[in-house]
Amino acid sequence: MKKILYITLSLIFLLGSSSCDKWLDVNVDPDSPNDASATPEIRLPWIQHYYLYAWGVANVRSSFINGTLGYVSSTSSNSRLCAWNPSQSSCTTIYQNWFLGAAVNINPLIEKAEAAGAYHYLGAAYCIKAMGFLMMVDIYGEMPYTEAMTGKYNPAYDSGDVIWAGCMADLDKAIDYFGMTQEAGAPALEEGDNWNGGDVNKWIKLCYGLKARYLLQISKKDSFDPDAVLTALQNAPQSNNDNTIVKHYNVQGDATMFTTGDPYQANVTWDYAAYGSSQRATRWYANLLTNNFTGGSGVIDPRMSKMLPATMTNIKLNASGDILSYEWRRDVGLDMMESDVRLNGGPLNASYNGTAKIMTYTITDDTERADFIASCPHPYTVDGANVAVTYPPGSFYINSSNYLRAGDTIYVNMRANSLSTSGRSVTDMYYYPTSSANAVNGTGTFFARPDSDSDILTYAEMCFIKAEVYLRQGNAPQAYTAYKAGIQAAFDRMQAKLGDWEAAGTVNPDQMPMDPADIAAYMSSPAVVQGAASLTMADIMQQKLLAMGFSMQNWNDMRRFNYSAGNIGSFGVVYRDYKRPYEFTATNVMTGTSPTDITYWMRRFNQSAHESNYNNEQLMASNPLAMQDAIWSDPVWWDE
């Protein structure tokens, strides 16, 4: 199916321009498909791709909000999301790629599939339509739905509950269509399916898994039915073999997207989490992997070395400047909740010196100067307030005279290089700050390399959904069984991908499989609850968050439990040690004054500027807070 992604960019513009019927109808050449002639197997992979890109952006931007991803100090929209002082520019890309790239093609796909008797394509169309609009509700709250893509220039908005109900009905339609036998001559689903390779059973399990996910998502509502969730789970993925996972590729000369310029075949989360060198894992996230939180066991999770990047340190060079030896140092995570590092301009990216480098820092405060000297691992001289530090050849250092930033080398950026971004080979995705040396300043992270997989829906998630529902019902033994199964499934899923990387010839130790003995020891350690009676919702959600990676579902879950407010049922604080960002000042955006105030926390995104520019009257009627600062803390319908 990789060949599908080499269709010319002109095709994308044609498929996305359905209003241009007059001239599109002229050319029906099957070798140059247009809106009139594009068959289901040609249209579906583009819908899949642009949905997936919107989903990847949503994953990363919500991860800035939920405290798993951080960003260097800057005025960029992603940096402002980390500070919970969001900007309007964060609100467009998700909307744009869903509507312009994917949704605009769904009705034409449905029409062509109906005409051809291609019922499995109808199933895929209704499934992805549900996925896309459910994502819109999770992010924006209200959205044109009933009148969307009908040709109206000013479609009315629907409330979130109406969209949710319509999407659940569409999932049922999809299941029905996947159960039908296609008409003779209809294209086989495998000809156009980049997700499940035409495996109808996987699609059906995906639909039921989505039903379980979104039936659970209304856990705050009176209509929440835990038994309905469990019923859906009976037909959802039952093992990792049932996962819907999309493969991605690190390709030289890959074509690029017309909406963003990113390479088509690369991982969509990587595009936003690790394409550049500004993103960081957070300390809060790192503490979940080291169990270094209030009440934590301190046991290191074997996944830690796969999910937190590392950099070379203690590098020794020969006379020619070649690396003779080195050690790895793991990222400590950027502390967004307890540290003022970003308020002081940090963290800064590291530079590499092949020869000795002297940096002079002026530190006028005697105590701070003494503390700096005491912590300095390199040779130094002192001249009054000036401290001159000599960084030996082969060092990573911060090229700034600000002494407060000298220690920023402890923060390892998330970047992984692709063949589109100075990568050295298909299997070498290390981040090298300079092309003239083999010094590695980042090993990347499991969920965000160019050829990482996209986990759309997994058995592990289903296990954690089941664990939560059973715990809500007071059935601790069943909850505990599902909790343990979810952890094991997450390990097994990660091991499978690591095995693929090893077989492909990776040079990166962070891409090698974990030691099974380490996994077994972890599973029997205090980091994993060892009896049903001790299981808490916090335990379940910690493991679910780690299994899901950089997923918007983690933010959805946080909202369902009111972050760390501890006021949902009798579950107590579910996200331990979680706080709003240390630098938070945007009280005009998050208006609540106490963690128990629902508006104390970020609850949604503002609407896209495309809506305010072209559909403003309907937008302003959709919500009393539309396009106001406080909309960001206004709960979406299922969060109320």
Summary of the structure (lengths in Angstrom):
residues: 640
radius of gyration: 25.3
end to end distance: 42.5
largest distance: 87.3
contacts: 2196
relative contact order: 0.12
helix: 45%
strand: 10%
